């Protein structure tokens, strides 16, 4: 019976891993968007571009950290 419950635990760990990566990217994107848009009065296009850039970088860092 233990063999049947093991894949669900591994799947749960994988969901936590990808959820962590997505959350990290979303928080980084929101932070840099708000900073650029309202803190530095940048244009909408510039703010979105920086948010996308930071989201990709944050997701990459979170992915590398989750594999350690």
One Martini backbone bead per residue (centre of mass of N, CA, C, O) as a GRO file, in nm:
protein
   68
    1UNK     BB    1   0.053   0.065  -0.016
    2UNK     BB    2   0.293   0.263  -0.018
    3UNK     BB    3   0.343   0.264  -0.328
    4UNK     BB    4   0.074   0.426  -0.394
    5UNK     BB    5   0.147   0.700  -0.225
    6UNK     BB    6   0.412   0.814  -0.347
    7UNK     BB    7   0.325   0.973  -0.611
    8UNK     BB    8   0.156   1.188  -0.460
    9UNK     BB    9   0.392   1.316  -0.313
   10UNK     BB   10   0.558   1.392  -0.563
   11UNK     BB   11   0.337   1.564  -0.698
   12UNK     BB   12   0.315   1.766  -0.468
   13UNK     BB   13   0.606   1.867  -0.489
   14UNK     BB   14   0.580   1.972  -0.781
   15UNK     BB   15   0.357   2.178  -0.722
   16UNK     BB   16   0.517   2.342  -0.519
   17UNK     BB   17   0.745   2.419  -0.706
   18UNK     BB   18   0.573   2.568  -0.930
   19UNK     BB   19   0.432   2.759  -0.731
   20UNK     BB   20   0.687   2.899  -0.633
   21UNK     BB   21   0.779   3.007  -0.906
   22UNK     BB   22   0.522   3.168  -0.975
   23UNK     BB   23   0.522   3.347  -0.723
   24UNK     BB   24   0.799   3.475  -0.763
   25UNK     BB   25   0.736   3.604  -1.039
   26UNK     BB   26   0.484   3.772  -0.957
   27UNK     BB   27   0.615   3.945  -0.736
   28UNK     BB   28   0.839   4.069  -0.908
   29UNK     BB   29   0.655   4.197  -1.122
   30UNK     BB   30   0.484   4.372  -0.934
   31UNK     BB   31   0.709   4.534  -0.805
   32UNK     BB   32   0.840   4.658  -1.065
   33UNK     BB   33   0.587   4.785  -1.178
   34UNK     BB   34   0.522   4.975  -0.939
   35UNK     BB   35   0.791   5.118  -0.933
   36UNK     BB   36   0.794   5.225  -1.223
   37UNK     BB   37   0.509   5.355  -1.250
   38UNK     BB   38   0.496   5.516  -0.953
   39UNK     BB   39   0.795   5.581  -0.862
   40UNK     BB   40   0.921   5.662  -1.175
   41UNK     BB   41   0.717   5.737  -1.409
   42UNK     BB   42   0.670   5.530  -1.620
   43UNK     BB   43   0.574   5.373  -1.873
   44UNK     BB   44   0.379   5.113  -1.950
   45UNK     BB   45   0.570   4.961  -2.141
   46UNK     BB   46   0.819   4.970  -1.961
   47UNK     BB   47   0.695   4.832  -1.713
   48UNK     BB   48   0.621   4.564  -1.857
   49UNK     BB   49   0.903   4.488  -1.951
   50UNK     BB   50   1.034   4.478  -1.670
   51UNK     BB   51   0.840   4.272  -1.549
   52UNK     BB   52   0.908   4.043  -1.742
   53UNK     BB   53   1.209   4.029  -1.686
   54UNK     BB   54   1.187   3.976  -1.377
   55UNK     BB   55   1.015   3.721  -1.395
   56UNK     BB   56   1.218   3.545  -1.546
   57UNK     BB   57   1.449   3.572  -1.345
   58UNK     BB   58   1.294   3.470  -1.093
   59UNK     BB   59   1.222   3.193  -1.209
   60UNK     BB   60   1.510   3.098  -1.253
   61UNK     BB   61   1.602   3.118  -0.958
   62UNK     BB   62   1.383   2.934  -0.836
   63UNK     BB   63   1.457   2.684  -0.998
   64UNK     BB   64   1.747   2.656  -0.896
   65UNK     BB   65   1.669   2.637  -0.592
   66UNK     BB   66   1.474   2.381  -0.619
   67UNK     BB   67   1.735   2.193  -0.720
   68UNK     BB   68   1.919   2.183  -0.444
   0.00000   0.00000   0.00000
